[in-house]
Amino acid sequence: MKQTVPTSVTTTIDLIRHGEPVGGKKYRGQIDDPLSEKGWRQMREAVADHCPWDSIISSSLSRCSAFAEELAQRHQRPLSLDARLMEIGFGEWEGATASELLEQQADILMKFWSDPVNNTPPGAETLTAFRDRVIAAWNEILTTHANQHVLLVGHAGMMRMIIRHVLDMPLDKMFRIQVGNASITRIQVDGLGEEALPRLLFHDGRLFTDV
């Protein structure tokens, strides 16, 4: 029998990645680097004067939470921080660049790129554990903020994991999704619970005046 998806509840979630952090591009993971001046500019330009959201939820790491706090205060929106939305922990790789790892641990890095599920970096969080905490937060947000328009301020890995979940992609293919600094992704979810229908409306975009 064909299931009927309740459409009386429509929840819209916008996800925005943090801007450039101090220290440039590297396997940062859960190192709590703040935004650089360029990173602040990227975030502010990404949303401009728009604030269509009912609530703002952010990773607890400062490269996300500092901008979320500024935005929430400026537009008088409720803000909550959720540590489950933090970036994946890269263990011994945290702080290293891809070039450095290619010189020092090329075999391990190449195995991780080809099969990240079964080749966890030394001391790092497994991809399945990362999935479980991020999707638990996602499902809770959909329940507690049903029928709202919510902004999640987070990380490339967090956004990849949620997009992968929405599109029902294999876990080991999530790193194929490109996520730029301060880019915005919009997901609409019709209905609640197991019968909910999620849809990716746009990815790696910006806000416009008709939002």
TORDREN-698744 format. One record per residue (C-alpha): x, y, z. Coordinates in pm, 1 decimal. Each point is the difference from the previous one (the first is absolute). Layout:
residues N
@east:X, north:Y, up:Z
...
This chain:
residues 211
@east:0.0, north:0.0, up:0.0
@east:131.9, north:342.8, up:-92.4
@east:81.1, north:214.5, up:302.5
@east:-149.7, north:345.7, up:27.4
@east:246.9, north:264.4, up:113.5
@east:-161.5, north:262.2, up:223.3
@east:61.0, north:336.4, up:-163.4
@east:-153.0, north:218.7, up:268.9
@east:346.3, north:30.4, up:158.8
@east:279.2, north:148.6, up:-212.2
@east:336.4, north:65.3, up:162.6
@east:270.9, north:190.1, up:-185.7
@east:359.1, north:-34.5, up:113.6
@east:279.3, north:218.0, up:-136.4
@east:354.8, north:-117.5, up:66.5
@east:292.5, north:240.7, up:-23.6
@east:364.3, north:-95.0, up:25.7
@east:231.6, north:222.9, up:201.7
@east:232.9, north:238.9, up:-180.5
@east:376.2, north:-32.2, up:-19.0
@east:156.1, north:-65.1, up:343.9
@east:331.9, north:133.2, up:124.7
@east:273.4, north:-233.6, up:-120.5
@east:-132.1, north:-69.9, up:-348.4
@east:-98.0, north:-330.7, up:-156.3
@east:90.7, north:-315.0, up:193.6
@east:-151.0, north:-302.1, up:172.1
@east:-130.8, north:218.8, up:280.2
@east:-267.1, north:-231.5, up:141.2
@east:-80.6, north:110.9, up:352.3
@east:289.1, north:244.6, up:48.2
@east:-179.9, north:314.8, up:113.4
@east:154.4, north:255.6, up:-236.0
@east:-199.3, north:324.6, up:-32.4
@east:-102.1, north:161.5, up:-327.0
@east:258.5, north:208.7, up:-181.4
@east:-87.5, north:351.9, up:-115.0
@east:-70.7, north:-147.8, up:-342.1
@east:-219.8, north:-265.4, up:162.3
@east:-208.7, north:264.1, up:178.9
@east:-38.8, north:188.5, up:-326.5
@east:-107.8, north:-316.8, up:-183.1
@east:-267.7, north:-75.2, up:258.9
@east:-137.5, north:352.0, up:14.3
@east:-12.0, north:27.9, up:-378.7
@east:-172.1, north:-338.5, up:-29.4
@east:-307.0, north:112.9, up:194.6
@east:26.4, north:380.2, up:-41.3
@east:-304.1, north:153.1, up:174.7
@east:-221.1, north:-304.4, up:-47.0
@east:-125.7, north:-198.4, up:295.8
@east:-303.3, north:-209.2, up:-104.1
@east:57.9, north:-253.1, up:278.9
@east:-214.5, north:-66.6, up:305.6
@east:293.2, north:-151.0, up:190.9
@east:377.4, north:-40.2, up:-33.8
@east:188.2, north:-312.2, up:108.1
@east:378.8, north:-23.3, up:-9.9
@east:289.8, north:-232.1, up:56.1
@east:163.0, north:86.2, up:329.9
@east:339.6, north:64.8, up:-165.3
@east:83.6, north:369.9, up:-15.3
@east:45.6, north:22.2, up:-378.9
@east:-374.9, north:-66.6, up:-15.8
@east:-139.8, north:123.4, up:330.1
@east:153.7, north:349.8, up:-5.1
@east:-176.4, north:93.2, up:-324.0
@east:-321.3, north:-174.4, up:111.8
@east:0.3, north:206.2, up:319.5
@east:52.8, north:323.1, up:-193.8
@east:-279.6, north:-81.6, up:-245.1
@east:-241.8, north:-106.7, up:272.3
@east:65.1, north:312.6, up:204.9
@east:-28.9, north:233.7, up:-299.7
@east:-336.9, north:-142.0, up:-106.9
@east:-130.8, north:-106.8, up:342.1
@east:-28.6, north:-369.5, up:-84.7
@east:24.0, north:-287.7, up:250.4
@east:337.0, north:-175.8, up:-12.2
@east:109.3, north:-339.8, up:126.5
@east:339.7, north:-173.0, up:-18.8
@east:20.9, north:-373.9, up:-60.8
@east:331.1, north:-185.6, up:38.2
@east:-137.8, north:-285.0, up:-212.7
@east:33.6, north:228.9, up:-301.5
@east:377.9, north:33.4, up:42.5
@east:228.4, north:-108.0, up:-282.4
@east:123.6, north:-360.3, up:-10.0
@east:300.4, north:-56.3, up:224.8
@east:308.8, north:-76.2, up:-210.6
@east:214.5, north:-129.9, up:285.9
@east:374.2, north:18.5, up:-71.6
@east:-67.6, north:176.0, up:-329.6
@east:-146.9, north:309.8, up:162.7
@east:205.4, north:305.8, up:-88.1
@east:173.5, north:-164.9, up:-296.0
@east:-42.0, north:96.2, up:-364.5
@east:-67.3, north:-249.2, up:-278.7
@east:348.4, north:71.1, up:-139.7
@east:161.3, north:-82.7, up:334.6
@east:-195.6, north:-323.0, up:28.0
@east:94.3, north:-99.4, up:-355.0
@east:364.5, north:32.7, up:101.9
@east:-32.8, north:-176.8, up:334.5
@east:-290.2, north:-247.4, up:-28.1
@east:-77.5, north:-28.6, up:-370.8
@east:-119.9, north:-362.1, up:15.7
@east:-240.3, north:67.0, up:288.6
@east:-129.9, north:319.3, up:-160.3
@east:-65.9, north:-166.9, up:-335.3
@east:-184.2, north:-286.5, up:171.4
@east:-212.7, north:251.4, up:190.3
@east:-87.4, north:184.6, up:-320.7
@east:-98.6, north:-322.8, up:-176.7
@east:-185.3, north:-164.6, up:291.7
@east:-55.2, north:235.7, up:296.3
@east:-235.5, north:-240.8, up:178.1
@east:263.0, north:-271.1, up:46.5
@east:313.2, north:215.9, up:21.2
@east:-40.8, north:231.9, up:297.6
@east:298.4, north:233.2, up:57.1
@east:206.1, north:-78.2, up:313.3
@east:-193.7, north:97.2, up:310.7
@east:-284.3, north:149.8, up:-204.3
@east:-376.2, north:-24.8, up:36.3
@east:-145.9, north:-270.7, up:-221.3
@east:-227.3, north:105.4, up:-283.4
@east:-283.3, north:-209.1, up:144.3
@east:30.9, north:169.4, up:340.8
@east:3.1, north:338.8, up:-172.3
@east:-310.0, north:-97.0, up:-196.1
@east:-183.2, north:-113.9, up:311.2
@east:55.8, north:322.5, up:197.5
@east:-71.5, north:238.4, up:-289.3
@east:-314.8, north:-179.5, up:-115.8
@east:-125.2, north:-29.3, up:358.8
@east:26.9, north:380.1, up:24.2
@east:-164.9, north:40.6, up:-342.2
@east:-297.5, north:-216.7, up:92.3
@east:-44.4, north:182.6, up:329.0
@east:9.0, north:337.0, up:-176.4
@east:-270.0, north:-113.6, up:-243.5
@east:-219.8, north:-97.4, up:295.1
@east:58.9, north:297.3, up:229.7
@east:-9.8, north:257.4, up:-281.1
@east:-273.1, north:-152.2, up:-214.4
@east:-170.6, north:244.4, up:-236.8
@east:274.3, north:258.8, up:50.9
@east:277.6, north:147.0, up:-215.8
@east:327.3, north:-71.4, up:178.5
@east:364.8, north:87.1, up:-66.4
@east:272.1, north:-250.4, up:92.2
@east:349.5, north:148.2, up:18.8
@east:256.4, north:-273.7, up:-34.3
@east:276.8, north:-175.0, up:-186.3
@east:65.0, north:-161.4, up:-337.0
@east:-7.0, north:-349.7, up:149.0
@east:-322.5, north:65.9, up:189.5
@east:-165.7, north:134.8, up:-314.3
@east:123.9, north:-290.7, up:-212.1
@east:-138.6, north:-246.6, up:252.8
@east:-344.7, north:160.4, up:6.3
@east:-16.0, north:31.0, up:-379.8
@east:110.9, north:-361.6, up:-34.4
@east:-273.6, north:-103.5, up:243.7
@east:-268.7, north:199.4, up:-182.7
@east:101.5, north:-142.6, up:-339.3
@east:49.8, north:-352.6, up:139.7
@east:356.9, north:-13.5, up:-132.1
@east:245.6, north:-271.5, up:106.8
@east:200.9, north:112.7, up:301.3
@east:334.9, north:-48.9, up:-172.1
@east:-94.9, north:239.9, up:-281.9
@east:-74.2, north:306.9, up:214.8
@east:336.5, north:166.1, up:-65.3
@east:-95.3, north:37.7, up:-366.2
@east:-222.6, north:292.5, up:105.5
@east:180.0, north:333.4, up:-29.1
@east:-80.7, north:260.0, up:267.3
@east:148.7, north:347.4, up:-33.7
@east:70.4, north:244.1, up:280.5
@east:-315.1, north:194.5, up:96.7
@east:-208.3, north:-192.4, up:-254.7
@east:-367.4, north:-67.0, up:71.9
@east:-202.8, north:-316.5, up:-58.6
@east:-378.2, north:-16.5, up:36.0
@east:-196.2, north:-311.6, up:90.8
@east:-378.5, north:-18.2, up:23.8
@east:-168.3, north:-276.7, up:196.3
@east:-371.4, north:-69.1, up:-42.4
@east:-159.0, north:-202.0, up:277.5
@east:142.6, north:-149.4, up:317.6
@east:181.1, north:-312.4, up:111.9
@east:44.2, north:-305.2, up:-221.4
@east:-256.6, north:125.1, up:-253.2
@east:176.1, north:333.5, up:-51.2
@east:110.1, north:90.7, up:-351.2
@east:329.7, north:196.4, up:-8.7
@east:109.1, north:188.6, up:-311.5
@east:320.3, north:179.4, up:-88.6
@east:-113.0, north:334.7, up:-146.0
@east:342.4, north:150.1, up:-69.7
@east:363.3, north:-47.8, up:98.0
@east:313.5, north:216.8, up:22.2
@east:-203.5, north:316.9, up:-52.9
@east:-70.8, north:342.3, up:146.0
@east:-305.2, north:187.3, up:127.2
@east:-190.9, north:233.9, up:-225.4
@east:-258.7, north:271.7, up:56.1
@east:-292.0, north:-231.7, up:-76.2
@east:84.5, north:-242.0, up:283.2
